[in-house]
Amino acid sequence: MIQKQWNDSSKADPDEVKHLCQEWEMHPLVAEILLRRGHETNEEIKSFLYPSLNNLCDPYELRQMHEAIELLKDTVVNNRRIVILGDYDVDGITATAIMLEFLRGSGAQNLDFFIPNRLKHGYGLTETSTDILLEMNPDLVITVDNGITAALEVQRLNNEGVKTIVTDHHLADVNLLPSGIVVNPNHPECSYPFKKISGCGVALKLIMALRKSLRESEWWTAEHPEPNLRYSLDLAALGTVADVVPLVEENRVITHHGLLVMNEKPRIAIQVLQRLKKVNTISSRTLAFQFAPLLNAAGRLQDADMAVRFLLSEDREEAEKMAQKLDSANLERREKEEEMLETALNLAETQKQDPALILASPEFHEGINGIVATRLVELFYKPVIVLTENEIKLKGSGRSIPELNLKDALSDCSDLLERFGGHAAAAGCSLIPDNFSEFRKRFIALCVERLPASLDPKLQLDGSLELPELTNMFVEQLDRLQPFGEGNPEPTFSVKTPELPFKRLKEKHVKWEVNGNVEIIGWNRANTFAEKPPSRLAVNLGFNEFRGRRKIQLTIQDSRV
């Protein structure tokens, strides 16, 4: 793994730090973090520390929301057939579940959903998935978390008399924009103020607007009472965190309140996941590293529709059975991932001098390409594209580094690709084998042109800590900065490695017990530390609660010899 450059960014204006410490009774390091992350005034700090649902943008600021609601309300009121087309990742799964749950609660009876199988149908609204949608005989198709580049498929549905509402958040290609109603903050004509909302966030906005419109029409009755959308925020938070969108502004509000719902009044599926994963308090880390991989496994190796049914299940026994299946699929995914990583590392050895890795093999499982690409970016710190190869097509996923916009690079290779789409940091594509050599050559050339000559991954530190000085109050104040994730990273500090020998956990992990109240954990570091004991550690801080006892736990993120 490439050595990271540690940058201690803990310096802030002393007078401003002192003011915040006095005004908010805050630890100086916590005050510095808030200042560095752009929260300076009392109003900004209050908005950050106490995210309010009142700060959510008006859904009608989204382009064509009025048209979408007019069509959707007419379809619901007249009980016409609605089919929701989702995506097989957690963002698409939760967006589908949000729409289904609300529409069912609204009295829509002629309702169904379809999530394409990534191996059989491809991503989103493809020619194959359009065939299946037409067989389902809908009056209206609503896409969630997909559809922004499906111009031909939307036109085909319209030609067959099927109306469409495309809801998405992916970046648009002006040459592939679908006609009709498109609700997407990243549509080139959309002036929505927050562009980083997730796919499930857009779905949430749609039902917020629909609920209001139905209220104005006096639709809600004792039989169909107006839903409290607070209880949809748990699903929106799960999809938002899983999709690695920045946890700032609207996304922070949605995630904060969604986590409150999960911890205060969890639905059956969340209760089952808590028990399965032995989780007491659910945080954004829980969603990202425990719940999301399990749900994602359905779409990677099987069919994601089971994950939708699991999230909406009202039968505990049924939910527990589905959770076990999802957990088994996730274990299978991990095994395949390790096998693929070994193959990928062997292929990468022949490209280690190149500014990017473009790896293709018939041994790669299409559902796991993105995970392996992520692992390789962590190891090599360069853009990576991992493609499953067969005689007809190469198809896969890419992950990038901040210095290269992957979506833009793929766009500049679009004449060599059958399909592509995604974001700056993560995208997918497919192409025919005859174009692979030229695609690789052009992509590498783009990387040479756009990447700096020297690339050094950086680890931003929020200060240096002395272990004896750690207190529960300091860690509690850090916890107030949650939810952590993209755009609001978990604070990282450097500490001196304890002079005590570490204990081995399951032979792979390390643990120091510094005193009765502080412990340091390092996952999968036992062999490395035994060979080269580190002098300093970069750590995150939190609490570990076990059998009623709470300890401050430092989790190692990096080390220095």
C-alpha positions in Angstrom: 0.0 0.0 0.0 1.2 3.5 -0.9 2.5 5.5 2.1 0.2 8.4 2.9 1.4 11.9 3.5 0.1 13.1 6.9 -1.0 16.7 6.9 -1.9 18.2 10.3 -4.5 20.8 9.6 -5.3 21.5 13.2 -4.3 25.2 13.1 -7.1 27.8 13.3 -7.3 31.4 14.4 -6.7 31.3 18.2 -9.2 34.1 18.9 -12.0 32.4 16.9 -11.2 29.1 18.6 -11.4 30.7 22.0 -14.7 32.4 21.2 -16.3 29.1 20.1 -15.0 27.4 23.2 -16.6 30.0 25.4 -19.8 30.4 23.4 -20.5 26.6 23.0 -18.5 25.2 26.0 -16.5 23.3 23.5 -13.1 21.5 23.5 -10.5 23.5 21.5 -9.9 20.7 19.0 -13.6 20.4 18.3 -13.9 24.1 17.8 -11.0 24.0 15.3 -12.7 21.2 13.4 -15.9 23.2 13.0 -14.0 26.3 11.9 -12.0 24.3 9.3 -15.1 22.8 7.9 -16.6 26.2 7.3 -18.9 26.5 10.3 -18.0 29.9 11.8 -21.1 31.8 12.8 -23.5 30.8 15.6 -26.2 30.2 13.0 -23.9 27.9 10.9 -22.8 26.0 14.0 -26.4 25.6 15.3 -27.5 24.4 11.8 -24.7 21.9 11.8 -25.0 20.6 15.3 -28.8 20.5 15.3 -29.9 19.7 11.7 -33.5 20.8 11.2 -36.0 19.3 8.8 -37.0 22.9 8.2 -33.8 23.4 6.3 -34.8 20.9 3.6 -35.3 22.6 0.2 -38.8 22.9 -1.3 -39.3 19.8 -3.6 -40.9 22.1 -6.2 -37.6 23.7 -6.7 -36.7 20.6 -8.7 -37.2 21.0 -12.4 -40.6 19.5 -13.7 -41.7 18.5 -10.2 -45.1 20.2 -10.8 -45.5 18.1 -14.0 -44.4 14.9 -12.2 -46.9 15.4 -9.4 -49.8 16.3 -11.7 -49.2 13.0 -13.7 -48.5 10.9 -10.6 -51.5 12.2 -8.7 -53.8 11.6 -11.6 -52.5 8.0 -11.9 -53.0 7.3 -8.2 -56.5 8.9 -8.0 -57.7 6.9 -11.0 -56.0 3.7 -9.9 -54.0 3.3 -13.0 -51.1 0.8 -13.1 -47.7 2.1 -11.8 -44.4 0.2 -12.1 -41.3 1.5 -10.3 -38.0 0.7 -12.0 -35.2 0.7 -9.4 -31.5 0.1 -9.3 -29.7 -2.8 -7.7 -27.5 -0.8 -5.3 -28.6 0.3 -1.9 -29.5 3.8 -3.1 -31.8 2.3 -5.8 -33.2 -0.3 -3.4 -34.1 2.2 -0.7 -35.5 4.6 -3.3 -37.7 1.8 -4.6 -38.8 0.9 -1.1 -39.6 4.6 -0.3 -41.8 4.9 -3.3 -43.6 1.6 -2.8 -44.3 2.2 0.9 -45.7 5.7 0.3 -47.8 4.8 -2.7 -49.3 1.8 -0.9 -50.1 4.0 2.0 -51.8 6.4 -0.4 -54.2 3.7 -1.6 -52.5 2.8 -4.9 -53.4 -0.8 -5.4 -52.4 -1.4 -9.0 -48.7 -1.1 -8.1 -45.6 -3.2 -8.8 -41.8 -2.8 -9.1 -38.9 -4.2 -11.1 -35.2 -4.1 -10.3 -33.0 -5.3 -13.2 -30.6 -8.1 -12.6 -27.1 -6.7 -13.3 -26.0 -9.8 -15.2 -29.2 -10.4 -17.2 -30.5 -6.9 -17.8 -27.8 -4.4 -17.1 -28.1 -1.2 -15.2 -31.3 0.8 -15.2 -33.5 1.3 -18.1 -32.0 -0.8 -20.9 -33.5 -2.4 -24.0 -33.9 -5.7 -22.1 -35.4 -4.1 -19.0 -37.8 -2.1 -21.2 -39.0 -5.5 -22.7 -39.9 -6.7 -19.2 -41.6 -3.4 -18.3 -43.8 -3.6 -21.3 -44.8 -7.1 -20.4 -45.9 -5.8 -17.0 -48.4 -3.5 -18.8 -48.0 -0.3 -16.9 -49.7 3.0 -17.5 -46.9 4.8 -15.8 -43.2 3.9 -15.2 -41.3 5.8 -12.5 -37.6 5.3 -12.6 -35.7 5.9 -9.3 -31.9 6.3 -9.2 -31.6 5.7 -12.9 -32.8 6.8 -16.3 -31.0 10.1 -17.0 -29.2 8.6 -20.1 -32.0 6.4 -21.3 -33.3 8.6 -24.1 -34.1 5.7 -26.5 -35.7 3.5 -23.9 -38.0 6.3 -22.6 -39.0 7.1 -26.2 -39.8 3.5 -26.8 -42.1 3.4 -23.7 -43.8 6.6 -24.8 -44.3 5.1 -28.3 -46.0 2.1 -26.7 -48.4 4.4 -24.8 -46.6 4.2 -21.4 -46.0 7.5 -19.6 -42.8 8.0 -17.7 -41.4 10.0 -14.8 -37.6 9.8 -14.6 -36.1 10.5 -11.2 -32.4 10.3 -10.9 -29.4 12.1 -9.5 -26.6 10.9 -11.8 -24.7 13.4 -14.0 -26.5 14.0 -17.3 -25.2 13.7 -20.9 -26.8 16.3 -23.1 -26.7 13.9 -26.0 -28.6 11.2 -24.1 -31.2 13.2 -22.2 -34.6 11.5 -22.2 -37.7 13.4 -23.3 -40.7 14.0 -21.1 -40.7 14.5 -17.3 -37.2 14.3 -15.8 -36.7 15.1 -12.1 -32.9 15.3 -11.5 -31.0 18.1 -9.7 -28.2 17.5 -12.1 -30.3 18.0 -15.2 -28.6 20.9 -17.1 -31.8 23.0 -16.9 -32.4 22.3 -13.2 -31.7 25.2 -10.8 -32.2 23.1 -7.6 -29.7 24.6 -5.0 -28.3 21.3 -3.7 -26.8 19.1 -6.5 -25.4 16.3 -4.3 -28.6 14.7 -3.1 -28.9 10.9 -3.5 -31.3 8.9 -5.7 -33.4 8.0 -2.7 -33.3 11.6 -1.7 -34.9 12.6 -5.0 -37.5 9.8 -4.4 -38.2 11.3 -1.0 -38.7 14.7 -2.5 -41.2 13.3 -5.0 -43.3 11.8 -2.2 -43.0 14.9 -0.1 -44.5 16.9 -3.0 -47.2 14.3 -3.8 -48.3 14.1 -0.1 -48.8 17.9 -0.1 -50.7 17.8 -3.4 -53.0 15.0 -2.2 -53.6 16.9 1.1 -54.7 20.0 -0.9 -57.1 17.7 -2.8 -58.5 16.4 0.5 -57.4 12.9 -0.5 -56.4 11.7 3.0 -59.1 9.9 5.0 -59.4 7.6 8.0 -58.9 4.7 5.6 -55.8 6.3 4.1 -54.4 8.6 6.7 -51.7 11.0 5.7 -48.4 9.3 6.2 -45.8 10.8 8.5 -42.8 11.0 6.2 -40.4 11.1 9.2 -40.7 7.3 9.1 -39.4 7.2 5.6 -36.2 9.0 6.6 -34.6 5.8 7.9 -34.6 4.3 4.3 -33.4 7.7 2.9 -30.5 7.8 5.4 -29.5 4.3 4.5 -29.4 5.0 0.8 -27.7 8.3 1.2 -24.8 6.9 3.3 -24.5 3.9 1.1 -24.2 6.0 -2.0 -21.3 7.9 -0.5 -22.7 11.3 -1.4 -21.4 14.2 0.8 -23.1 14.3 4.2 -23.6 18.0 4.2 -26.6 20.3 3.9 -29.7 18.3 2.9 -27.9 15.0 3.1 -26.8 15.7 6.7 -30.4 16.6 7.7 -31.8 13.5 6.1 -29.2 11.2 7.6 -29.3 12.8 11.0 -33.1 12.3 11.3 -33.1 9.0 9.7 -30.6 7.7 12.3 -32.8 9.1 15.0 -35.8 7.1 13.6 -33.6 3.9 13.4 -32.5 4.2 17.0 -35.9 5.4 18.5 -38.5 3.4 16.5 -36.8 1.0 14.1 -38.8 -0.9 11.5 -38.7 -4.7 11.6 -36.0 -5.0 9.0 -33.7 -2.6 11.0 -34.4 -4.5 14.2 -33.4 -7.7 12.5 -30.2 -6.2 11.1 -29.4 -4.9 14.6 -29.7 -8.3 16.1 -27.9 -10.0 13.3 -24.9 -7.6 13.4 -25.0 -7.3 17.2 -25.4 -3.5 17.0 -26.6 -1.4 19.9 -26.5 2.2 18.6 -26.8 2.7 14.8 -24.5 5.3 13.3 -23.5 6.3 9.8 -20.6 3.9 10.2 -23.1 1.1 10.9 -25.0 1.9 7.8 -21.9 2.1 5.6 -20.0 -0.9 6.8 -22.5 -3.4 8.2 -26.0 -2.8 6.8 -25.2 -1.6 3.3 -22.8 -4.4 2.3 -25.4 -7.0 3.3 -28.1 -5.3 1.2 -25.8 -4.7 -1.7 -24.9 -8.4 -1.8 -28.4 -9.1 -3.1 -27.9 -7.0 -6.2 -24.3 -8.2 -6.7 -24.9 -11.9 -6.7 -28.6 -12.5 -6.8 -31.7 -10.3 -7.3 -32.1 -7.0 -5.5 -35.9 -7.3 -5.2 -35.4 -9.5 -2.1 -33.7 -6.6 -0.4 -36.7 -4.3 -1.2 -39.1 -6.9 0.2 -36.9 -7.3 3.3 -36.9 -3.6 4.0 -40.7 -3.4 3.7 -41.4 -6.7 5.5 -44.0 -6.5 8.4 -43.4 -10.1 9.4 -40.5 -10.7 11.7 -40.0 -14.4 10.9 -40.1 -13.6 7.2 -37.6 -10.8 7.6 -35.2 -12.9 9.7 -35.2 -15.6 6.9 -34.5 -13.0 4.2 -31.7 -11.4 6.4 -30.0 -14.8 6.7 -30.1 -15.2 2.9 -28.7 -11.7 2.5 -26.0 -12.4 5.0 -25.0 -15.6 3.2 -24.8 -13.8 -0.1 -22.6 -11.2 1.5 -20.2 -14.0 2.8 -20.1 -15.4 -0.7 -19.4 -12.0 -2.0 -16.4 -11.6 0.3 -14.9 -15.0 -0.8 -15.3 -14.0 -4.5 -13.8 -10.6 -3.8 -10.6 -12.1 -2.3 -10.3 -14.5 -5.2 -10.8 -11.6 -7.7 -8.4 -9.4 -5.9 -5.6 -11.9 -6.2 -6.2 -12.2 -10.0 -6.4 -8.4 -10.2 -3.1 -7.9 -8.3 -1.3 -10.2 -10.7 -2.7 -8.3 -13.7 -1.8 -5.0 -12.1 1.8 -6.0 -11.8 2.1 -5.7 -15.6 0.7 -2.1 -15.5 2.3 -0.7 -12.4 4.2 2.0 -14.4 0.9 3.2 -16.0 -1.0 6.2 -14.5 -4.2 4.0 -14.4 -5.1 0.3 -14.1 -7.4 -1.1 -16.7 -7.9 -4.8 -15.9 -10.0 -7.3 -17.8 -10.5 -11.0 -17.1 -13.2 -13.6 -17.7 -12.7 -14.6 -14.1 -14.0 -11.3 -12.8 -17.6 -11.3 -11.4 -19.5 -8.3 -12.7 -21.2 -7.7 -9.4 -17.9 -7.4 -7.5 -15.9 -5.3 -10.0 -16.6 -2.0 -8.2 -15.5 -3.4 -4.8 -12.2 -4.7 -6.3 -11.6 -1.4 -8.1 -12.1 0.4 -4.7 -9.5 -1.9 -3.0 -7.0 -1.3 -5.8 -7.4 2.4 -5.6 -6.6 2.2 -1.9 -3.5 0.1 -2.7 -2.1 2.0 -5.7 -3.7 5.5 -5.5 -4.5 5.7 -9.2 -7.7 5.4 -11.3 -8.8 1.8 -11.8 -11.3 0.2 -14.2 -12.1 -3.5 -13.7 -13.9 -5.3 -16.5 -15.5 -8.7 -16.9 -14.5 -10.1 -20.2 -16.3 -12.4 -22.6 -16.5 -12.9 -26.4 -19.3 -10.4 -26.8 -18.6 -7.6 -24.4 -16.5 -6.2 -21.6 -18.4 -4.7 -18.8 -17.4 -3.3 -15.4 -16.9 -0.5 -13.0 -14.3 2.1 -12.3 -13.2 4.1 -9.2 -11.0 7.1 -9.3 -9.0 9.5 -7.1 -9.8 13.2 -6.5 -7.3 14.3 -9.2 -9.3 12.7 -12.0 -13.0 13.0 -12.9 -13.8 9.5 -14.0 -17.2 10.4 -15.6 -15.5 13.1 -17.7 -12.7 10.7 -18.8 -15.2 8.1 -19.9 -17.2 10.7 -21.7 -14.2 11.6 -23.8 -14.0 7.9 -24.7 -17.7 7.6 -25.4 -17.3 6.8 -29.1 -15.5 3.6 -28.1 -18.1 2.6 -25.4 -21.6 1.0 -25.7 -22.8 2.6 -22.4 -21.3 4.5 -19.6 -22.4 6.6 -16.6 -21.8 7.5 -13.0 -20.0 10.2 -11.0 -16.6 11.8 -10.8 -15.3 9.1 -8.4 -17.3 6.1 -9.5 -18.7 5.0 -12.8 -19.4 2.0 -15.0 -19.0 1.2 -18.7 -19.3 -1.5 -21.3 -17.7 -1.9 -24.7 -17.0 -4.5 -27.4 -13.7 -6.4 -27.3 -12.6 -4.9 -30.6 -12.5 -1.5 -29.0 -10.7 -2.5 -25.8 -7.1 -1.8 -27.0 -8.0 1.7 -28.3 -10.1 2.5 -25.2 -7.2 1.6 -23.0 -4.7 3.6 -25.0 -7.0 6.7 -25.0 -7.9 6.5 -21.3 -4.2 6.2 -20.3 -3.4 9.2 -22.5 -6.2 11.2 -20.8 -4.7 10.3 -17.4 -1.2 11.3 -18.5 -2.7 14.6 -19.7 -4.8 15.4 -16.6 -3.0 13.8 -13.7 -0.1 15.5 -11.9 3.3 14.0 -12.5 3.5 13.1 -8.8 0.6 11.7 -6.8 0.7 11.5 -3.1 -2.3 10.3 -1.2 -2.9 12.5 1.8 -4.3 11.8 5.2 -5.7 14.9 6.9 -5.1 15.0 10.6 -7.2 17.0 13.0 -4.5 17.3 15.6 -2.3 15.4 18.0 -3.5 13.8 21.2 -1.8 12.6 24.4 -3.4 9.3 25.5 -3.5 10.3 29.3 -5.5 13.4 28.4 -8.4 11.6 26.7 -11.7 12.1 28.5 -15.3 10.9 27.9 -16.4 14.5 27.5 -14.0 15.1 24.6 -15.2 12.0 22.8 -18.8 12.9 23.5 -18.2 16.3 21.9 -16.7 14.7 18.8 -19.8 12.5 18.6 -21.9 15.6 18.2 -20.3 16.1 14.8 -21.9 13.0 13.5 -23.1 11.7 11.1 -19.7 11.1 9.5 -19.1 10.2 5.9 -18.1 11.8 2.6 -17.9 15.6 3.0 -17.8 15.3 6.8 -15.1 12.8 7.6 -14.6 11.3 10.9 -11.9 13.3 12.8 -8.5 11.7 12.7 -5.8 12.3 15.3 -2.2 11.2 15.7 -1.1 9.5 18.9 2.2 8.1 20.1 2.2 4.3 20.0 2.0 2.9 23.5 5.3 1.4 24.8 3.4 -1.7 25.9 3.4 -4.8 23.7 0.1 -5.3 21.8 -2.2 -8.3 22.2 -3.2 -10.3 19.1 -6.9 -10.8 18.4 -7.7 -13.8 16.3 -4.1 -13.7 15.2 -4.8 -10.9 12.7 -5.8 -7.9 14.7 -4.0 -5.9 17.4 -5.1 -4.4 20.7 -3.5 -2.2 23.3 -5.2 -1.6 26.6 -3.8 1.7 27.6 -5.6 2.0 30.9 -8.9 1.0 32.3 -10.8 3.4 30.1 -8.9 3.6 26.8 -8.1 0.9 24.2 -6.5 0.9 20.8 -7.7 -1.4 18.0 -6.0 -2.2 14.7 -7.8 -4.4 12.2 -5.6 -6.8 10.1 -2.4 -5.2 11.3 -0.8 -7.9 13.6 1.7 -9.2 11.1 2.7 -5.8 9.8 3.2 -4.4 13.3 5.1 -7.5 14.4 7.7 -6.9 11.6 7.9 -3.1 11.9 6.5 -1.7 15.2 5.0 1.8 14.5 6.1 4.9 16.3 2.9 6.9 15.8 -0.7 6.0 14.9 -3.5 7.9 13.1 -6.7 7.0 14.9 -10.4 7.7 15.0 -12.1 8.0 18.4 -15.4 6.6 19.6 -17.0 4.6 22.4 -17.0 0.8 22.7 -19.9 -0.4 24.8 -19.8 -4.0 25.9 -21.8 -5.7 28.7 -22.8 -2.4 30.1 -19.3 -1.0 30.3 -18.2 1.9 28.1 -14.6 2.5 27.0 -12.9 5.1 24.7 -11.8 3.2 21.7 -9.2 4.4 19.2 -9.3 2.7 15.8 -6.2 2.7 13.8 -6.4 4.2 10.3 -2.7 4.5 9.4 0.7 4.3 11.1 4.2 5.6 10.9 7.4 3.7 11.5 
